[in-house]
Amino acid sequence: MRTRTGEARRSRRVPDAPIGSFESVVVGLYNRHMNPMRNLLLWASRNGSLERMVVGNGRFSGLARRFVAGETEEEAIRVVQSLNQRGFQVTLDFLGENTTNLDEARQARDEYLHLLDVIHEHSLQANISIKLTQLGLDLGVDVALEHAEAIARHAHERENSVEVDMEASAYVEDTLAIFETLQKRYGNLGIALQAYLYRTPGDLRRIFQVGGKVRVVKGAYNEPRAIAYQSREEIRRAFGRILEQLLTRDAVRAGVRTAIATHDDFLIQMARTLIRRNQIPREAYEFQFLYGVRRDVQEALVQEAPVRLYVPFGTHWYPYFMRRLAERPANLAFFLRALAGR
Ligand code: FDA
């Protein structure tokens, strides 16, 4: 059985709090001890005792609301309806990952099947995002394939689509293989590709053979230098090279759609330029953001381009929430203030 390598964010320095404030002290400390603090938070994101403490404390579930639509499907649906009214499309994520219990993997599959029905009944502008480890990839490729296929088939019957999140590098090959199999059968799949992995340009060539949506992301896991770029600049350049391959007429002809999934202004700007210069049709691309992150940019962009928000919901919000805290020092300050009851 494989183990997760864990998520980590790359370094960044964000002086985004007023000087002298509690936030500025936390941001300063974070910037000076960036990797240890981030690693500590990412370690905390996988700690069961801390999870029980945080989840049991109502103050934190309140804070998590910034990034998570709610614990129930009803709450998530209300959020989707409100986002749709403001022009956003949505991809819904039922929170959960690294399931090692077959019953839980089946429950996750059933939740997604039901979700597709609910999306259909409410005529929501939404599809779904799945994690193959939530559907049992650690129990075997056949288990994950069977569950993902049930979901892809059901989505196909509902004229909807399924996006496959990319997880740690140990899962990339199996995730691609499952994506290729299902895309050939149903034609309604998307897959996230991580710019930090050296292998990604080769994987992209494979996707050009089967078509589908490619969600380009920087990559959220802690990968070694032997297989992945480490610095923010290297990753940004790799992301840019992938955009140059994807936002082309060749990609459009091959039936490949592009989702530009980043909050990085430089890359968003670059994508806008490529789209304009190569006259990429509106139906062949979209921008994607995480729910609750850079809302100002989301609101501005949706006035001119298709924008889809990644909206997670469910009771298993703790690891996702902790990863969002680890991404940005100001978020951590917010959390510590709540911890201190201030
Ligand atoms: P970067 O981290 O450099 O952030 C750019 C700026 O955005 C920051 O300077 C800050 O202002 C702001 N920002 C970023 N994170 C923030 C936060 N938490 N709170 C507040 N502000 C923040 N990864 C993966 O490995 N597999 C996957 O399947 C996916 N799926 C996915 C879907 C979507 C829609 C998005 C947007 C992202 C993913 N990711 C992912 C995560 C991705 O790999 C990456 O870790 C994050 O998007 C952060 O990288 P950015 O590109 O946003 O740049």
Boltz pocket constraint, residues with backbone or C-beta under 6 A from the ligand:
constraints:
  - pocket:
      binder: B
      contacts: [[A, 12], [A, 14], [A, 164], [A, 165], [A, 166], [A, 167], [A, 192], [A, 194], [A, 217], [A, 218], [A, 219], [A, 220], [A, 221], [A, 261], [A, 262], [A, 263], [A, 264], [A, 265], [A, 288], [A, 289], [A, 290], [A, 292], [A, 293], [A, 294], [A, 308], [A, 309], [A, 310], [A, 323], [A, 324], [A, 325], [A, 327], [A, 328], [A, 331]]
      max_distance: 6.0
